[in-house]
Amino acid sequence: MLALRRLSASAFGTLMAIEPVHGLLFGLLVLGQMPSLVQIIGIVLVVLAGTASQRGGDRKHPIRHDPVTETGLA
C-alpha cells in the first residue's frame, strides 16, 4: 500500500491496463480454461489501449505531500 502512494496516476493506470492478462493467466492456470483467438485479440487490444492512454503522464516529479508520513502513521 505504501508503494501505491508513491506511484503517479499514469504509472498506476499502466499497471491496471494489464489486469486482463492476470485474469487470462488465472483462468488458464487455475481453472484450466483455454481462451479463444478472439478473446486473446481482445485482451491484447485492451492492454494496448490502456497502455497507450497512459503514455502522456508525468513520472518525473514525486509526490511531495504525503499525509501518511506527515501524521506519523507510517
Secondary structure as a PSIPRED ss2 file (coil, helix, strand):
# PSIPRED VFORMAT (PSIPRED V4.0)

   1 M C   1.000  0.000  0.000
   2 L H   0.000  1.000  0.000
   3 A H   0.000  1.000  0.000
   4 L H   0.000  1.000  0.000
   5 R H   0.000  1.000  0.000
   6 R H   0.000  1.000  0.000
   7 L C   1.000  0.000  0.000
   8 S C   1.000  0.000  0.000
   9 A H   0.000  1.000  0.000
  10 S H   0.000  1.000  0.000
  11 A H   0.000  1.000  0.000
  12 F H   0.000  1.000  0.000
  13 G H   0.000  1.000  0.000
  14 T H   0.000  1.000  0.000
  15 L H   0.000  1.000  0.000
  16 M H   0.000  1.000  0.000
  17 A H   0.000  1.000  0.000
  18 I C   1.000  0.000  0.000
  19 E H   0.000  1.000  0.000
  20 P H   0.000  1.000  0.000
  21 V H   0.000  1.000  0.000
  22 H H   0.000  1.000  0.000
  23 G H   0.000  1.000  0.000
  24 L H   0.000  1.000  0.000
  25 L H   0.000  1.000  0.000
  26 F H   0.000  1.000  0.000
  27 G H   0.000  1.000  0.000
  28 L H   0.000  1.000  0.000
  29 L H   0.000  1.000  0.000
  30 V C   1.000  0.000  0.000
  31 L C   1.000  0.000  0.000
  32 G C   1.000  0.000  0.000
  33 Q C   1.000  0.000  0.000
  34 M C   1.000  0.000  0.000
  35 P C   1.000  0.000  0.000
  36 S C   1.000  0.000  0.000
  37 L H   0.000  1.000  0.000
  38 V H   0.000  1.000  0.000
  39 Q H   0.000  1.000  0.000
  40 I H   0.000  1.000  0.000
  41 I H   0.000  1.000  0.000
  42 G H   0.000  1.000  0.000
  43 I H   0.000  1.000  0.000
  44 V H   0.000  1.000  0.000
  45 L H   0.000  1.000  0.000
  46 V H   0.000  1.000  0.000
  47 V H   0.000  1.000  0.000
  48 L H   0.000  1.000  0.000
  49 A H   0.000  1.000  0.000
  50 G H   0.000  1.000  0.000
  51 T H   0.000  1.000  0.000
  52 A H   0.000  1.000  0.000
  53 S H   0.000  1.000  0.000
  54 Q C   1.000  0.000  0.000
  55 R C   1.000  0.000  0.000
  56 G C   1.000  0.000  0.000
  57 G C   1.000  0.000  0.000
  58 D C   1.000  0.000  0.000
  59 R C   1.000  0.000  0.000
  60 K C   1.000  0.000  0.000
  61 H C   1.000  0.000  0.000
  62 P C   1.000  0.000  0.000
  63 I C   1.000  0.000  0.000
  64 R C   1.000  0.000  0.000
  65 H C   1.000  0.000  0.000
  66 D C   1.000  0.000  0.000
  67 P H   0.000  1.000  0.000
  68 V H   0.000  1.000  0.000
  69 T H   0.000  1.000  0.000
  70 E H   0.000  1.000  0.000
  71 T H   0.000  1.000  0.000
  72 G C   1.000  0.000  0.000
  73 L C   1.000  0.000  0.000
  74 A C   1.000  0.000  0.000
